[in-house]
């Protein structure tokens, strides 16, 4: 019964988050979706395979949530960050605060990792654009 309640809450929260936010690639939205996906993945993984299943579920859920909410250009980095953050966050949270700590840790870790991955991807794209602009401006015309 608790699992059904948790999954329904995560589904409703995700649906309301996507309907309210109109921006295509907000870092906040990517972090929130990754956190929700990680908590749902943790609950399902724990139900199927204990602590190891919960860690794997947190990683997969965090990656899936970040990939769904991010832009096509930033999807890979956001998913990697969400996966690493979710799995690590669950492990650290479980060791510090038991089962509830694991859920909180997976949510916070996935949110932070996805946001960081999204930001890194945007920074890389900006640097690449600036480098192209400089090259275009300073190239020599050879006749």
ChimeraX commands (.cxc) that place a marker at each C-alpha (Angstrom):
marker #1 position 0.00,0.00,0.00 radius 0.5
marker #1 position 2.83,2.40,0.82 radius 0.5
marker #1 position 4.48,1.67,-2.52 radius 0.5
marker #1 position 1.28,2.47,-4.42 radius 0.5
marker #1 position 0.88,5.72,-2.51 radius 0.5
marker #1 position 4.49,6.70,-3.19 radius 0.5
marker #1 position 4.23,5.95,-6.89 radius 0.5
marker #1 position 0.94,7.81,-7.25 radius 0.5
marker #1 position 2.37,10.84,-5.45 radius 0.5
marker #1 position 5.45,10.84,-7.67 radius 0.5
marker #1 position 3.30,10.56,-10.79 radius 0.5
marker #1 position 1.02,13.42,-9.79 radius 0.5
marker #1 position 3.95,15.62,-8.80 radius 0.5
marker #1 position 5.69,14.94,-12.10 radius 0.5
marker #1 position 2.57,15.66,-14.12 radius 0.5
marker #1 position 1.90,18.93,-12.32 radius 0.5
marker #1 position 5.53,19.96,-12.66 radius 0.5
marker #1 position 5.52,19.45,-16.42 radius 0.5
marker #1 position 2.24,21.28,-16.93 radius 0.5
marker #1 position 3.28,24.32,-14.87 radius 0.5
marker #1 position 6.74,24.77,-16.35 radius 0.5
marker #1 position 6.71,25.95,-19.93 radius 0.5
marker #1 position 10.42,26.47,-20.39 radius 0.5
marker #1 position 12.07,23.74,-22.44 radius 0.5
marker #1 position 15.27,23.20,-20.46 radius 0.5
marker #1 position 15.15,24.70,-17.00 radius 0.5
marker #1 position 17.83,23.38,-14.65 radius 0.5
marker #1 position 15.32,23.42,-11.79 radius 0.5
marker #1 position 12.92,21.26,-13.76 radius 0.5
marker #1 position 15.68,18.80,-14.67 radius 0.5
marker #1 position 16.70,18.55,-11.00 radius 0.5
marker #1 position 13.13,18.03,-9.80 radius 0.5
marker #1 position 12.37,15.38,-12.40 radius 0.5
marker #1 position 15.58,13.56,-11.61 radius 0.5
marker #1 position 14.81,13.62,-7.88 radius 0.5
marker #1 position 11.31,12.24,-8.42 radius 0.5
marker #1 position 12.59,9.56,-10.77 radius 0.5
marker #1 position 15.27,8.57,-8.31 radius 0.5
marker #1 position 12.83,8.21,-5.41 radius 0.5
marker #1 position 10.45,6.14,-7.55 radius 0.5
marker #1 position 13.36,4.00,-8.77 radius 0.5
marker #1 position 14.58,3.52,-5.22 radius 0.5
marker #1 position 11.15,2.35,-4.04 radius 0.5
marker #1 position 10.72,-0.07,-6.92 radius 0.5
marker #1 position 14.30,-1.35,-6.72 radius 0.5
marker #1 position 14.09,-1.88,-2.96 radius 0.5
marker #1 position 10.88,-3.83,-3.41 radius 0.5
marker #1 position 12.45,-6.03,-6.10 radius 0.5
marker #1 position 16.03,-6.49,-4.93 radius 0.5
marker #1 position 16.78,-5.11,-1.48 radius 0.5
marker #1 position 19.53,-2.56,-0.93 radius 0.5
marker #1 position 21.41,-3.38,-4.12 radius 0.5
marker #1 position 18.21,-3.11,-6.13 radius 0.5
marker #1 position 17.43,0.20,-4.45 radius 0.5
marker #1 position 20.85,1.60,-5.40 radius 0.5
marker #1 position 20.45,0.49,-9.01 radius 0.5
marker #1 position 16.86,1.77,-9.07 radius 0.5
marker #1 position 17.95,5.15,-7.71 radius 0.5
marker #1 position 20.59,5.46,-10.42 radius 0.5
marker #1 position 18.26,4.41,-13.24 radius 0.5
marker #1 position 15.41,6.56,-11.97 radius 0.5
marker #1 position 17.64,9.60,-11.59 radius 0.5
marker #1 position 19.04,9.16,-15.08 radius 0.5
marker #1 position 15.60,8.64,-16.60 radius 0.5
marker #1 position 14.09,11.66,-14.89 radius 0.5
marker #1 position 16.93,13.91,-15.94 radius 0.5
marker #1 position 16.87,12.64,-19.53 radius 0.5
marker #1 position 13.13,13.19,-19.86 radius 0.5
marker #1 position 13.23,16.74,-18.54 radius 0.5
marker #1 position 16.35,18.01,-20.30 radius 0.5
marker #1 position 16.94,19.38,-23.74 radius 0.5
marker #1 position 18.27,17.15,-26.53 radius 0.5
marker #1 position 21.67,18.85,-26.41 radius 0.5
marker #1 position 22.12,18.45,-22.66 radius 0.5
marker #1 position 20.47,15.06,-22.21 radius 0.5
marker #1 position 23.54,12.85,-21.88 radius 0.5
marker #1 position 25.35,14.94,-19.28 radius 0.5
marker #1 position 22.17,15.43,-17.25 radius 0.5
marker #1 position 21.42,11.71,-17.28 radius 0.5
marker #1 position 24.95,10.77,-16.21 radius 0.5
marker #1 position 24.85,13.31,-13.38 radius 0.5
marker #1 position 21.42,12.12,-12.24 radius 0.5
marker #1 position 22.53,8.48,-12.25 radius 0.5
marker #1 position 25.73,9.06,-10.32 radius 0.5
marker #1 position 24.05,11.39,-7.85 radius 0.5
marker #1 position 21.05,9.10,-7.27 radius 0.5
marker #1 position 23.04,5.95,-6.63 radius 0.5
marker #1 position 25.63,7.66,-4.45 radius 0.5
marker #1 position 23.01,9.68,-2.60 radius 0.5
marker #1 position 21.05,6.56,-1.70 radius 0.5
marker #1 position 24.13,4.80,-0.38 radius 0.5
marker #1 position 25.28,7.75,1.73 radius 0.5
marker #1 position 21.78,8.55,2.96 radius 0.5
marker #1 position 21.10,4.93,3.94 radius 0.5
marker #1 position 24.31,4.73,5.95 radius 0.5
marker #1 position 23.49,7.97,7.76 radius 0.5
marker #1 position 19.73,7.77,8.28 radius 0.5
marker #1 position 18.37,4.33,7.47 radius 0.5
marker #1 position 15.66,3.75,4.88 radius 0.5
marker #1 position 14.19,7.25,5.00 radius 0.5
marker #1 position 17.68,8.71,4.79 radius 0.5
marker #1 position 18.26,6.61,1.69 radius 0.5
marker #1 position 15.18,8.05,-0.01 radius 0.5
marker #1 position 16.13,11.60,0.91 radius 0.5
marker #1 position 19.74,11.03,-0.13 radius 0.5
marker #1 position 18.76,9.58,-3.49 radius 0.5
marker #1 position 16.47,12.54,-4.20 radius 0.5
marker #1 position 19.04,15.16,-3.21 radius 0.5
marker #1 position 21.91,13.37,-4.92 radius 0.5
marker #1 position 20.01,12.90,-8.18 radius 0.5
marker #1 position 18.80,16.50,-8.17 radius 0.5
marker #1 position 22.29,17.86,-7.56 radius 0.5
marker #1 position 23.95,15.56,-10.06 radius 0.5
marker #1 position 21.44,16.29,-12.82 radius 0.5
marker #1 position 21.63,20.03,-12.25 radius 0.5
marker #1 position 25.41,19.91,-12.30 radius 0.5
marker #1 position 25.48,17.81,-15.46 radius 0.5
marker #1 position 23.02,20.16,-17.15 radius 0.5
marker #1 position 25.10,23.20,-16.19 radius 0.5
marker #1 position 28.33,21.61,-17.41 radius 0.5
marker #1 position 26.72,20.82,-20.75 radius 0.5
marker #1 position 25.45,24.38,-21.16 radius 0.5
marker #1 position 28.88,25.79,-20.27 radius 0.5
marker #1 position 30.57,23.53,-22.82 radius 0.5
marker #1 position 28.16,24.66,-25.53 radius 0.5
marker #1 position 28.75,28.32,-24.66 radius 0.5
marker #1 position 32.54,27.89,-24.75 radius 0.5
marker #1 position 32.30,26.14,-28.11 radius 0.5
marker #1 position 30.19,28.98,-29.49 radius 0.5
marker #1 position 32.64,31.62,-28.23 radius 0.5
marker #1 position 35.56,29.74,-29.75 radius 0.5
marker #1 position 33.77,29.60,-33.12 radius 0.5
marker #1 position 33.08,33.33,-32.99 radius 0.5
marker #1 position 36.74,34.08,-32.24 radius 0.5
marker #1 position 37.95,31.82,-35.05 radius 0.5
marker #1 position 35.59,33.42,-37.55 radius 0.5
marker #1 position 36.69,36.91,-36.58 radius 0.5
marker #1 position 40.47,36.28,-36.54 radius 0.5
marker #1 position 41.04,33.92,-39.43 radius 0.5
marker #1 position 43.28,35.11,-42.22 radius 0.5
marker #1 position 42.11,35.29,-45.77 radius 0.5
marker #1 position 44.63,33.67,-48.06 radius 0.5
marker #1 position 44.34,34.34,-51.74 radius 0.5
marker link #1:1,2 radius 0.2
marker link #1:2,3 radius 0.2
marker link #1:3,4 radius 0.2
marker link #1:4,5 radius 0.2
marker link #1:5,6 radius 0.2
marker link #1:6,7 radius 0.2
marker link #1:7,8 radius 0.2
marker link #1:8,9 radius 0.2
marker link #1:9,10 radius 0.2
marker link #1:10,11 radius 0.2
marker link #1:11,12 radius 0.2
marker link #1:12,13 radius 0.2
marker link #1:13,14 radius 0.2
marker link #1:14,15 radius 0.2
marker link #1:15,16 radius 0.2
marker link #1:16,17 radius 0.2
marker link #1:17,18 radius 0.2
marker link #1:18,19 radius 0.2
marker link #1:19,20 radius 0.2
marker link #1:20,21 radius 0.2
marker link #1:21,22 radius 0.2
marker link #1:22,23 radius 0.2
marker link #1:23,24 radius 0.2
marker link #1:24,25 radius 0.2
marker link #1:25,26 radius 0.2
marker link #1:26,27 radius 0.2
marker link #1:27,28 radius 0.2
marker link #1:28,29 radius 0.2
marker link #1:29,30 radius 0.2
marker link #1:30,31 radius 0.2
marker link #1:31,32 radius 0.2
marker link #1:32,33 radius 0.2
marker link #1:33,34 radius 0.2
marker link #1:34,35 radius 0.2
marker link #1:35,36 radius 0.2
marker link #1:36,37 radius 0.2
marker link #1:37,38 radius 0.2
marker link #1:38,39 radius 0.2
marker link #1:39,40 radius 0.2
marker link #1:40,41 radius 0.2
marker link #1:41,42 radius 0.2
marker link #1:42,43 radius 0.2
marker link #1:43,44 radius 0.2
marker link #1:44,45 radius 0.2
marker link #1:45,46 radius 0.2
marker link #1:46,47 radius 0.2
marker link #1:47,48 radius 0.2
marker link #1:48,49 radius 0.2
marker link #1:49,50 radius 0.2
marker link #1:50,51 radius 0.2
marker link #1:51,52 radius 0.2
marker link #1:52,53 radius 0.2
marker link #1:53,54 radius 0.2
marker link #1:54,55 radius 0.2
marker link #1:55,56 radius 0.2
marker link #1:56,57 radius 0.2
marker link #1:57,58 radius 0.2
marker link #1:58,59 radius 0.2
marker link #1:59,60 radius 0.2
marker link #1:60,61 radius 0.2
marker link #1:61,62 radius 0.2
marker link #1:62,63 radius 0.2
marker link #1:63,64 radius 0.2
marker link #1:64,65 radius 0.2
marker link #1:65,66 radius 0.2
marker link #1:66,67 radius 0.2
marker link #1:67,68 radius 0.2
marker link #1:68,69 radius 0.2
marker link #1:69,70 radius 0.2
marker link #1:70,71 radius 0.2
marker link #1:71,72 radius 0.2
marker link #1:72,73 radius 0.2
marker link #1:73,74 radius 0.2
marker link #1:74,75 radius 0.2
marker link #1:75,76 radius 0.2
marker link #1:76,77 radius 0.2
marker link #1:77,78 radius 0.2
marker link #1:78,79 radius 0.2
marker link #1:79,80 radius 0.2
marker link #1:80,81 radius 0.2
marker link #1:81,82 radius 0.2
marker link #1:82,83 radius 0.2
marker link #1:83,84 radius 0.2
marker link #1:84,85 radius 0.2
marker link #1:85,86 radius 0.2
marker link #1:86,87 radius 0.2
marker link #1:87,88 radius 0.2
marker link #1:88,89 radius 0.2
marker link #1:89,90 radius 0.2
marker link #1:90,91 radius 0.2
marker link #1:91,92 radius 0.2
marker link #1:92,93 radius 0.2
marker link #1:93,94 radius 0.2
marker link #1:94,95 radius 0.2
marker link #1:95,96 radius 0.2
marker link #1:96,97 radius 0.2
marker link #1:97,98 radius 0.2
marker link #1:98,99 radius 0.2
marker link #1:99,100 radius 0.2
marker link #1:100,101 radius 0.2
marker link #1:101,102 radius 0.2
marker link #1:102,103 radius 0.2
marker link #1:103,104 radius 0.2
marker link #1:104,105 radius 0.2
marker link #1:105,106 radius 0.2
marker link #1:106,107 radius 0.2
marker link #1:107,108 radius 0.2
marker link #1:108,109 radius 0.2
marker link #1:109,110 radius 0.2
marker link #1:110,111 radius 0.2
marker link #1:111,112 radius 0.2
marker link #1:112,113 radius 0.2
marker link #1:113,114 radius 0.2
marker link #1:114,115 radius 0.2
marker link #1:115,116 radius 0.2
marker link #1:116,117 radius 0.2
marker link #1:117,118 radius 0.2
marker link #1:118,119 radius 0.2
marker link #1:119,120 radius 0.2
marker link #1:120,121 radius 0.2
marker link #1:121,122 radius 0.2
marker link #1:122,123 radius 0.2
marker link #1:123,124 radius 0.2
marker link #1:124,125 radius 0.2
marker link #1:125,126 radius 0.2
marker link #1:126,127 radius 0.2
marker link #1:127,128 radius 0.2
marker link #1:128,129 radius 0.2
marker link #1:129,130 radius 0.2
marker link #1:130,131 radius 0.2
marker link #1:131,132 radius 0.2
marker link #1:132,133 radius 0.2
marker link #1:133,134 radius 0.2
marker link #1:134,135 radius 0.2
marker link #1:135,136 radius 0.2
marker link #1:136,137 radius 0.2
marker link #1:137,138 radius 0.2
marker link #1:138,139 radius 0.2
marker link #1:139,140 radius 0.2
marker link #1:140,141 radius 0.2
marker link #1:141,142 radius 0.2
marker link #1:142,143 radius 0.2
view
